[in-house]
């Protein structure tokens, strides 16, 4: 595996870690609106790039159907994720830990479909989960909005796990660019339908909000998620789905310096290093 692949892996992890931080600046907007503009901007830029460079424009019928399923799930994932952050405004760790459990569900799905799983991958995932919950344990609670936010975050992880399973299938014969642009398009349509059903306003944002939304559409979406779908060509879905597990630690460190009152205790620090150790073991698992 080349250095460039590992660099992309690290870059995508850092890129997606900015998402919950930017969401904090946009906490006055509806979570559905944030999700919509993130997906719309990402899809628009990738379609524009594709047309400008005359890249392949369409998916095959079979892959298009799978991408529609993945897009619906991705739209639900982001709607649930930002909903969780809205319910957990002062605790980014909770939302991101439960919101990044996708590899656990992806592993279950891969085992169900009979894919061989290496022992090193399971060991690394167990270490990562121990680290993740170490970060979270000091704030565990069954009360009110905290529990609701955790439930939304878990549901968003289940959706995300299936997105990686579908991406693994589609990427066998499609480029990451072609898959990503249609994935984000179908996710945009899904969120638009949710907004219509819930009567959510999508245009009530300021110019300052727009720049943050643009950042979301470019950095964690195109640089983060599009790279994820590129990497499934080289790693099993569970491995790629594990990359965002570094997000709670990175996001918490950055948030500590940006937001007054943000928690950064010994559990987060210790759990973060345990998580990174587990991730190092996981990424040694190559695709067979």
Residue pairs with C-beta under 8 A, 6 or more apart in sequence:
1 234
1 286
5 231
5 234
6 283
8 227
8 230
8 231
9 227
9 231
9 243
9 283
11 223
11 227
12 223
12 224
12 225
12 227
12 228
12 231
12 243
13 243
13 244
13 246
13 247
13 250
14 250
15 219
15 220
15 223
15 224
15 227
16 220
16 224
16 225
16 243
16 244
16 247
17 220
17 246
17 247
17 250
17 251
17 254
18 215
18 219
18 220
18 251
18 254
19 216
19 220
19 224
19 247
19 251
20 85
20 92
20 95
20 96
20 247
20 251
20 255
21 92
21 251
21 254
21 255
21 258
22 212
22 215
22 216
22 220
23 34
23 82
23 85
23 216
24 85
24 89
24 92
24 255
24 258
24 259
25 212
26 34
26 209
26 212
26 213
27 85
27 86
27 89
29 204
29 205
29 209
30 200
30 201
31 79
31 82
31 83
31 85
31 86
32 79
32 82
32 83
32 191
32 194
32 195
32 198
32 200
32 202
33 195
33 200
33 201
33 202
33 204
33 205
34 78
34 82
34 213
34 216
35 75
35 78
35 79
35 81
35 82
35 191
36 188
36 191
36 192
36 195
36 202
37 202
37 205
37 213
37 216
37 217
38 78
38 213
38 216
38 217
38 220
38 221
39 74
39 75
39 78
39 184
39 187
39 188
39 191
39 217
39 221
40 184
40 188
40 217
41 213
41 214
41 216
41 217
41 218
41 221
42 180
42 184
42 217
42 218
42 221
42 222
42 225
42 226
43 181
43 184
43 185
43 187
43 188
44 217
45 217
45 218
45 222
46 177
46 180
46 181
46 184
46 222
46 226
47 181
47 185
49 55
49 177
50 56
50 57
50 177
50 178
50 181
51 57
55 175
55 177
55 178
56 175
56 178
57 178
58 64
58 178
59 67
59 170
59 174
59 178
59 179
59 182
60 173
60 174
63 169
63 170
63 173
63 174
63 179
64 182
66 166
66 169
66 170
67 166
67 170
67 179
67 182
67 183
67 186
68 186
69 162
69 166
70 162
70 163
70 166
70 167
70 170
70 183
70 186
71 182
71 183
71 184
71 185
71 186
71 187
71 189
71 190
72 186
72 187
72 190
73 159
73 160
73 162
73 163
73 166
74 159
74 160
74 163
74 183
74 184
74 186
74 187
74 190
75 186
75 187
75 188
75 189
75 190
75 191
75 194
76 155
76 156
76 159
76 190
76 194
77 156
77 159
77 160
77 163
78 156
78 187
78 191
79 156
79 191
79 194
80 99
80 152
80 153
80 155
80 156
80 159
81 95
81 99
81 152
81 153
81 156
83 149
83 152
84 94
84 95
84 98
84 99
84 149
84 150
84 152
84 153
84 156
85 92
85 95
85 149
86 149
87 145
87 146
87 148
87 149
87 152
88 94
88 95
88 145
88 146
88 149
88 150
90 261
90 262
90 263
91 139
91 146
91 263
92 248
92 251
92 252
92 255
92 262
93 135
93 136
93 139
93 248
93 252
93 263
93 268
94 136
94 139
94 146
94 149
94 150
94 153
95 149
95 153
96 153
96 247
96 248
96 251
96 252
97 132
97 133
97 135
97 136
97 153
97 248
98 136
98 150
98 153
98 154
98 157
99 153
99 156
99 157
100 132
100 157
100 244
100 245
100 247
100 248
101 129
101 132
101 153
101 154
101 157
102 157
102 158
102 160
102 161
102 163
102 164
102 241
102 244
103 125
103 128
103 161
103 238
103 239
103 241
103 242
103 245
103 282
104 125
104 129
104 157
104 161
105 157
105 158
105 160
105 161
105 162
106 161
106 164
106 165
106 237
106 238
106 241
107 117
107 121
107 122
107 125
107 238
108 161
109 161
109 162
109 165
109 237
110 117
110 165
110 236
110 237
110 238
111 117
115 236
116 288
117 238
118 285
120 281
120 282
120 284
120 285
121 236
121 238
121 239
121 282
121 285
123 281
124 242
124 278
124 279
124 280
124 281
124 282
124 284
124 285
125 238
125 242
125 278
125 282
126 278
127 274
127 275
127 277
127 278
127 281
128 242
128 245
128 274
128 275
128 278
128 279
128 282
129 278
130 271
130 274
130 278
131 249
131 271
131 272
131 273
131 274
131 275
131 276
131 277
131 278
132 245
132 248
132 271
132 275
133 271
134 267
134 270
134 271
134 274
135 248
135 249
135 252
135 267
135 268
135 271
135 272
135 275
136 248
136 267
136 271
137 267
137 271
138 263
138 265
138 267
138 268
139 146
139 263
141 147
160 241
161 241
163 183
164 228
164 232
164 237
164 238
164 240
164 241
165 237
167 179
167 183
167 228
167 229
167 232
167 237
168 232
168 236
168 237
170 179
171 179
171 229
171 232
171 233
176 226
176 227
176 229
176 230
176 233
177 226
179 229
180 222
180 225
180 226
180 229
183 229
184 221
184 225
192 202
194 200
195 202
205 213
228 240
228 243
231 240
231 243
232 240
233 287
234 286
234 287
235 283
235 285
235 286
235 287
236 285
236 287
236 288
239 282
239 283
239 285
242 279
242 282
242 283
243 279
245 275
245 278
245 279
246 275
246 276
246 279
248 268
248 272
248 275
249 268
249 271
249 272
249 275
249 276
252 262
252 263
252 264
252 268
252 272
253 264
253 272
255 262
255 264
256 262
256 263
256 264
